[in-house]
Amino acid sequence: MLQSPTECYHIIKILGRGAFGKVANSWKKSNGEYVAIKILKNDPIGRIMFEEEIKALNAIKDDGKDGQHMVEFYESFKDNTYLYLVSELICQSLHDYQADNVFFPLPIKHIRTITSQLLEALVKLKELPVVYADLKPENIMLVNQENNYFKVKIIDFGNATFLNELNNKKEPYIQSRWYREPKVLLGLPCSDKIDMWSFGCVIVELFLGEPLYPANPAMITTLLNMKPKNYK
């Protein structure tokens, strides 16, 4: 059981785990609604992600744009051990859907449906201006697939940042490896265009049924070491 300043939540089960935290399916005592609670460790990296995510989610919420293919955020709270972010519960990611279908290429008509929604979300973020910085199939959720075929929402704003702060971002990282824009990979100054790079990688992956740039960590290390020492 978790207690926020305004609500009591019952943890039902852990839905998934990532490099920096986990997500739990939870039940809200006041009205019986099921929600997702992202749980981060209350340590230096966790606090950075927590504060950055809250800033991005509040910017979206204050602008009235939650619901525009982005997860709806409810509240945040913390204790001495963990940090908690409460949002709407969406159970299946685009990656899980692909895995259930043995990563068979998606028909063009469905790719178009997903493409238009993701572009709408990215346009809204650009207006704020927020850089999402982690677009990938695992963070694109299918909303009520039975009744709204391929309606999607973006979740997990843990890597999001405001555009004017992007090139000062140090931790935990910018973009997941397979969807990382080359400038980010090489440590060069970048812009909100990094989201369009990831978007392109995702859409091609849906068409091909496999990642466009499956990353090799050893190769990435080699490329970083090749950066000229006198580069400014």
C-alpha positions as CSV (number, residue, x, y, z in Angstrom):
1,M,0.0,0.0,0.0
2,L,1.2,3.5,-0.9
3,Q,-0.1,6.8,0.6
4,S,0.2,10.1,-1.2
5,P,-0.9,13.4,0.3
6,T,-4.3,13.0,-1.4
7,E,-4.8,9.3,-2.2
8,C,-4.2,5.7,-1.1
9,Y,-2.9,3.1,-3.7
10,H,-2.8,-0.6,-3.5
11,I,0.0,-2.2,-5.5
12,I,-1.4,-5.2,-7.4
13,K,1.6,-6.3,-9.5
14,I,4.8,-5.1,-11.2
15,L,4.2,-4.6,-14.9
16,G,7.8,-4.1,-15.9
17,R,11.3,-3.1,-14.9
18,G,13.8,-0.8,-16.6
19,A,17.3,0.4,-16.0
20,F,16.2,3.1,-13.5
21,G,13.0,1.9,-12.0
22,K,9.8,-0.2,-12.3
23,V,6.1,0.3,-13.1
24,A,3.3,-1.1,-11.0
25,N,-0.4,-1.8,-11.7
26,S,-2.1,-0.2,-8.8
27,W,-5.7,0.4,-7.5
28,K,-6.9,3.8,-6.3
29,K,-8.9,3.4,-3.1
30,S,-11.0,6.5,-3.5
31,N,-12.8,5.4,-6.8
32,G,-11.5,2.0,-7.7
33,E,-9.7,3.2,-10.7
34,Y,-6.6,1.3,-11.9
35,V,-3.5,3.4,-12.5
36,A,0.2,3.0,-13.3
37,I,2.8,4.0,-10.7
38,K,6.3,4.5,-11.9
39,I,8.7,3.8,-9.0
40,L,12.2,5.2,-9.0
41,K,14.9,4.9,-6.3
42,N,15.4,8.0,-4.3
43,D,19.0,8.4,-5.2
44,P,20.9,11.1,-7.2
45,I,20.1,9.7,-10.6
46,G,16.5,8.9,-9.6
47,R,15.9,12.4,-8.3
48,I,17.2,13.9,-11.6
49,M,14.9,11.8,-13.7
50,F,12.0,12.4,-11.3
51,E,12.3,16.2,-11.4
52,E,12.8,16.3,-15.2
53,E,9.8,14.1,-15.8
54,I,7.6,16.1,-13.5
55,K,8.6,19.3,-15.3
56,A,7.8,17.9,-18.7
57,L,4.5,16.3,-17.5
58,N,3.3,19.4,-15.8
59,A,4.1,21.5,-18.9
60,I,2.0,19.2,-21.0
61,K,-0.8,19.1,-18.4
62,D,-0.8,22.9,-17.9
63,D,-1.0,23.4,-21.6
64,G,-4.1,21.2,-21.8
65,K,-2.4,18.8,-24.2
66,D,-2.5,15.6,-22.2
67,G,-4.8,13.3,-24.1
68,Q,-3.1,14.4,-27.4
69,H,-1.4,11.0,-27.8
70,M,0.5,11.5,-24.5
71,V,-0.1,9.7,-21.2
72,E,-2.3,11.5,-18.7
73,F,-0.4,12.4,-15.5
74,Y,-2.2,12.4,-12.1
75,E,0.2,13.2,-9.3
76,S,3.7,12.6,-7.8
77,F,4.9,11.9,-4.3
78,K,7.9,10.5,-2.5
79,D,9.3,8.9,0.6
80,N,12.8,8.4,1.9
81,T,13.4,5.3,-0.3
82,Y,11.4,5.8,-3.5
83,L,9.9,8.4,-5.8
84,Y,6.5,7.8,-7.3
85,L,4.7,9.1,-10.5
86,V,1.1,8.2,-11.0
87,S,-0.5,8.2,-14.5
88,E,-3.2,6.4,-16.5
89,L,-2.8,2.7,-16.9
90,I,-2.1,1.5,-20.5
91,C,-1.2,-2.1,-20.6
92,Q,0.4,-3.0,-23.9
93,S,3.3,-1.4,-25.7
94,L,3.9,-1.4,-29.4
95,H,7.0,-3.5,-28.8
96,D,4.9,-6.1,-26.9
97,Y,2.4,-6.1,-29.7
98,Q,5.2,-6.7,-32.2
99,A,6.6,-9.5,-30.1
100,D,3.3,-11.2,-29.8
101,N,3.2,-11.2,-33.6
102,V,6.8,-12.5,-34.0
103,F,7.8,-9.0,-35.3
104,F,6.0,-9.5,-38.5
105,P,6.0,-6.2,-40.6
106,L,3.0,-4.1,-39.9
107,P,0.6,-3.3,-42.8
108,I,1.0,0.2,-44.3
109,K,-2.5,1.3,-43.3
110,H,-1.7,0.7,-39.6
111,I,1.7,2.3,-39.9
112,R,0.0,5.4,-41.3
113,T,-2.4,5.5,-38.3
114,I,0.5,5.3,-35.9
115,T,2.6,7.8,-37.8
116,S,-0.1,10.5,-37.8
117,Q,-0.6,10.2,-34.1
118,L,3.1,10.3,-33.2
119,L,3.6,13.3,-35.4
120,E,0.7,15.1,-33.6
121,A,2.4,14.3,-30.3
122,L,5.8,15.6,-31.5
123,V,4.2,18.8,-32.8
124,K,2.6,19.4,-29.4
125,L,5.9,18.8,-27.6
126,K,7.7,21.1,-30.0
127,E,5.3,23.9,-29.2
128,L,6.1,23.7,-25.4
129,P,9.1,23.3,-26.3
130,V,9.9,19.8,-24.8
131,V,12.3,17.3,-26.3
132,Y,11.1,13.8,-25.5
133,A,14.5,12.1,-26.1
134,D,13.5,8.5,-25.8
135,L,11.0,7.6,-28.6
136,K,11.0,3.8,-29.1
137,P,8.3,1.0,-29.4
138,E,8.5,0.2,-25.7
139,N,7.3,3.8,-24.9
140,I,4.5,3.8,-27.4
141,M,1.4,2.3,-25.9
142,L,-1.7,0.8,-27.6
143,V,-4.8,2.4,-26.0
144,N,-7.8,0.0,-25.8
145,Q,-6.8,-1.9,-29.0
146,E,-10.1,-3.8,-29.0
147,N,-12.2,-0.7,-29.6
148,N,-9.6,1.9,-30.9
149,Y,-7.4,0.0,-33.4
150,F,-3.9,1.3,-33.2
151,K,-4.7,4.4,-31.1
152,V,-1.4,5.2,-29.4
153,K,0.0,7.3,-26.5
154,I,3.6,8.1,-25.6
155,I,4.5,7.2,-22.0
156,D,7.7,7.6,-19.8
157,F,9.0,11.1,-19.9
158,G,12.0,10.3,-17.7
159,N,14.4,11.5,-20.4
160,A,12.4,14.5,-21.5
161,T,13.9,17.9,-21.1
162,F,13.2,21.5,-22.3
163,L,14.9,22.4,-25.5
164,N,17.1,25.1,-23.9
165,E,18.4,22.6,-21.4
166,L,19.0,19.7,-23.9
167,N,22.7,20.2,-24.5
168,N,23.4,20.5,-20.7
169,K,21.7,17.2,-20.0
170,K,24.3,14.8,-18.5
171,E,22.4,11.9,-16.9
172,P,21.2,9.3,-17.2
173,Y,21.4,9.4,-21.0
174,I,19.8,10.9,-24.1
175,Q,17.8,8.4,-26.3
176,S,17.9,4.6,-26.3
177,R,20.8,3.1,-28.2
178,W,18.9,1.7,-31.3
179,Y,17.1,5.0,-31.8
180,R,19.9,7.4,-30.9
181,E,20.7,10.3,-33.3
182,P,24.3,10.4,-34.6
183,K,25.0,13.8,-33.1
184,V,24.0,12.4,-29.6
185,L,26.2,9.3,-30.2
186,L,29.2,11.5,-31.1
187,G,28.6,14.0,-28.3
188,L,27.9,16.9,-30.6
189,P,25.4,19.7,-30.0
190,C,21.9,18.6,-30.9
191,S,18.3,19.9,-31.1
192,D,14.7,18.7,-30.9
193,K,15.4,17.1,-34.3
194,I,16.7,14.1,-32.3
195,D,13.0,13.1,-31.8
196,M,12.4,13.0,-35.5
197,W,15.4,10.7,-36.0
198,S,14.0,8.3,-33.4
199,F,10.5,8.6,-35.0
200,G,12.0,7.7,-38.4
201,C,13.7,4.7,-36.9
202,V,10.5,3.5,-35.3
203,I,8.4,3.8,-38.4
204,V,11.0,2.0,-40.5
205,E,11.1,-0.8,-37.9
206,L,7.4,-1.2,-38.1
207,F,7.7,-1.6,-41.9
208,L,10.7,-4.0,-41.8
209,G,9.8,-6.0,-38.8
210,E,13.3,-5.4,-37.3
211,P,15.3,-2.4,-36.1
212,L,16.9,-0.2,-38.7
213,Y,20.1,0.3,-36.6
214,P,20.6,-2.6,-34.1
215,A,23.3,-1.2,-32.0
216,N,26.7,-2.8,-31.2
217,P,28.0,-1.4,-27.8
218,A,31.6,-2.1,-28.8
219,M,31.2,-0.2,-32.0
220,I,29.7,2.8,-30.2
221,T,32.7,2.9,-27.9
222,T,35.0,2.8,-30.9
223,L,33.2,5.7,-32.5
224,L,33.4,7.8,-29.4
225,N,37.1,7.2,-29.1
226,M,37.6,8.4,-32.7
227,K,36.3,11.9,-31.9
228,P,39.0,14.4,-32.7
229,K,40.7,15.7,-29.5
230,N,40.7,19.3,-30.8
231,Y,37.0,19.3,-31.7
232,K,35.1,22.4,-30.3
